[in-house]
Amino acid sequence: MLRFDILTVFPEMFDSPLSSGVVGKALKNKIIDVQCLDLRRFASDQHKSVDDYPFGGGGGMILKPEPIFGAVDHLIQNSDLKPSDSIILLSPQGRKLDQKKAEDLAKHDRMVLICGRYDGVDERVVKHLVTEEVSIGDYVISGGELAAMVLIDALTRLQQNVLGSAESIEDDSHTSGLLQFPQYTRPSVFREWEVPEVLLSGNHEEIKNFRDAESIKRTLERRPDLLQGTDSN
Ligand SMILES: C[S@@+](CC[C@H](N)C(=O)[O-])C[C@H]1O[C@@H](n2cnc3c(N)ncnc32)[C@H](O)[C@@H]1O
């Protein structure tokens, strides 16, 4: 089982996305477990504040260190979090998530995901608690929660017995370093658009050759950097 502990000021954001589809099924079948901890529980003042003004001035608020360290201490004391478990901060400054990184992280059996908010988190969290920072791309979103959900989904579909045998991970874009070939379903003619004949032929070898060629062609057209091994990461 792969367990995620989420540290967030918006735990309710996780309810709906985790209840449907592949992730919902994996949770139900106990292949993954997701526990959300509300950072406000670990606020040290009477107002339960989790953020404060930045030293040196500037516009936004910063997530305070005490609630985040407090939540991790709580996990160590109450749920056997080990020093070797990863503590990941979702951050636009982190290493960009790609399929290879997802495959590496999917081998873990537990990780803590810290969701930043406002203008970010106190740097002492990054320096003295976090084991790595992960970004979902070169853009800024308002909080780490959606990024954590992306990470959870990408890692969940790589767990054994999550996808049915018909949904092959190997054919997925990025797994083999290529984009996936185009896919079609019934009807074989929709309006005046026909499905490529070879896919209706039943000839497995020809279908495989067609798909391999389409995969390479599509990757060349859309993401030549993948073929040169010069992914922008
Ligand atoms: C508005 S952002 C703060 C960005 C920060 N001021 C900076 O420039 O690095 C608030 C939080 O959203 C999350 N976040 C934003 N963009 C992200 C991305 N591309 N990948 C992962 N997390 C992201 C992080 O947890 C971040 O602390």
The ligand as an SDF file (V2000), in Angstrom:
LIG
                    3D

 27 29  0  0  0  0  0  0  0  0999 V2000
    0.9630   31.1130   -5.3470 C   0  0  0  0  0  0  0  0  0  0  0  0
    2.0540   29.7840   -5.0740 S   0  0  0  0  0  0  0  0  0  0  0  0
    3.4930   30.6010   -4.4420 C   0  0  0  0  0  0  0  0  0  0  0  0
    4.5760   30.7580   -5.4740 C   0  0  0  0  0  0  0  0  0  0  0  0
    5.8220   31.4570   -4.9080 C   0  0  0  0  0  0  0  0  0  0  0  0
    5.5370   32.8320   -4.6400 N   0  0  0  0  0  0  0  0  0  0  0  0
    6.9520   31.3730   -5.9290 C   0  0  0  0  0  0  0  0  0  0  0  0
    7.1100   32.2870   -6.7260 O   0  0  0  0  0  0  0  0  0  0  0  0
    7.6870   30.3620   -5.9390 O   0  0  0  0  0  0  0  0  0  0  0  0
    1.3710   28.9930   -3.6640 C   0  0  0  0  0  0  0  0  0  0  0  0
    1.6650   27.5190   -3.5590 C   0  0  0  0  0  0  0  0  0  0  0  0
    1.1040   26.8310   -4.6560 O   0  0  0  0  0  0  0  0  0  0  0  0
    1.8480   25.6740   -4.9550 C   0  0  0  0  0  0  0  0  0  0  0  0
    2.2470   25.7050   -6.3770 N   0  0  0  0  0  0  0  0  0  0  0  0
    2.1130   26.7490   -7.2130 C   0  0  0  0  0  0  0  0  0  0  0  0
    2.5600   26.4420   -8.4480 N   0  0  0  0  0  0  0  0  0  0  0  0
    2.9840   25.1500   -8.3950 C   0  0  0  0  0  0  0  0  0  0  0  0
    3.5550   24.2720   -9.3360 C   0  0  0  0  0  0  0  0  0  0  0  0
    3.8050   24.6180  -10.5890 N   0  0  0  0  0  0  0  0  0  0  0  0
    3.8690   23.0170   -8.9290 N   0  0  0  0  0  0  0  0  0  0  0  0
    3.6450   22.6250   -7.6540 C   0  0  0  0  0  0  0  0  0  0  0  0
    3.0990   23.4250   -6.7150 N   0  0  0  0  0  0  0  0  0  0  0  0
    2.7740   24.6760   -7.0650 C   0  0  0  0  0  0  0  0  0  0  0  0
    3.0420   25.6720   -4.0080 C   0  0  0  0  0  0  0  0  0  0  0  0
    2.7750   24.8080   -2.9310 O   0  0  0  0  0  0  0  0  0  0  0  0
    3.1250   27.1130   -3.5740 C   0  0  0  0  0  0  0  0  0  0  0  0
    3.7430   27.2570   -2.3130 O   0  0  0  0  0  0  0  0  0  0  0  0
  1  2  1  0
  2  3  1  0
  2 10  1  0
  3  4  1  0
  4  5  1  0
  5  6  1  0
  5  7  1  0
  7  8  2  0
  7  9  1  0
 10 11  1  0
 11 12  1  0
 11 26  1  0
 12 13  1  0
 13 14  1  0
 13 24  1  0
 14 15  1  0
 14 23  1  0
 15 16  2  0
 16 17  1  0
 17 18  1  0
 17 23  2  0
 18 19  1  0
 18 20  2  0
 20 21  1  0
 21 22  2  0
 22 23  1  0
 24 25  1  0
 24 26  1  0
 26 27  1  0
M  CHG  2   2   1   9  -1
M  END
$$$$
